[in-house]
Amino acid sequence: MSTIEVRAEVHQLIEQLDDKFLNAIHSMLETYVQHEDGYGTSDNPISAEEMKSQLREEVEKGRQGQYITVDEWHEKSGEWLN
């Protein structure tokens, strides 16, 4: 089914919804559109540009030697479980 066909069918289905479900769909769509780029690690909305910026910073830190080895990570993660 093409995007055009899906949109047309969705419009037809929306016309059949009761008010309660229509309001729920509206809320979901509104949230999705406002935060369509995704979520950060703390489950907070984050834009694609903000995520790209954070990732660029992390890559730069790695290039500057600001990272931990896998062994160090295993050691730290073991501490989290105690």
Backbone hydrogen bonds, N-H to C=O, Kabsch-Sander energy under -0.5 kcal/mol:
donor,donor_aa,acceptor,acceptor_aa,energy
6,V,2,S,-2.5
7,R,3,T,-2.7
8,A,4,I,-2.1
9,E,5,E,-2.4
10,V,6,V,-2.7
11,H,7,R,-2.3
12,Q,8,A,-1.9
13,L,9,E,-2.5
14,I,10,V,-2.6
15,E,11,H,-1.4
16,Q,13,L,-1.4
17,L,14,I,-1.5
22,L,18,D,-2.5
23,N,19,D,-2.4
24,A,20,K,-1.6
25,I,21,F,-2.6
26,H,22,L,-2.5
27,S,23,N,-2.2
28,M,24,A,-2.2
29,L,25,I,-2.8
30,E,26,H,-2.7
31,T,27,S,-2.3
32,Y,28,M,-2.6
33,V,29,L,-2.8
34,Q,30,E,-2.1
35,H,31,T,-1.9
36,E,33,V,-0.7
38,G,35,H,-1.4
40,G,44,N,-3.4
43,D,40,G,-1.6
46,I,38,G,-2.3
51,M,47,S,-2.5
52,K,48,A,-2.7
53,S,49,E,-2.3
54,Q,50,E,-2.4
55,L,51,M,-2.6
56,R,52,K,-2.6
57,E,53,S,-2.2
58,E,54,Q,-2.1
59,V,55,L,-2.6
60,E,56,R,-2.4
61,K,57,E,-2.2
62,G,58,E,-2.1
63,R,59,V,-2.3
64,Q,60,E,-1.6
65,G,62,G,-1.6
66,Q,61,K,-3.0
67,Y,65,G,-1.5
73,W,69,T,-2.4
74,H,70,V,-2.7
75,E,71,D,-2.1
76,K,72,E,-2.6
77,S,73,W,-3.1
78,G,74,H,-1.8
79,E,75,E,-1.3
80,W,76,K,-1.4
81,L,77,S,-1.0
82,N,79,E,-0.9
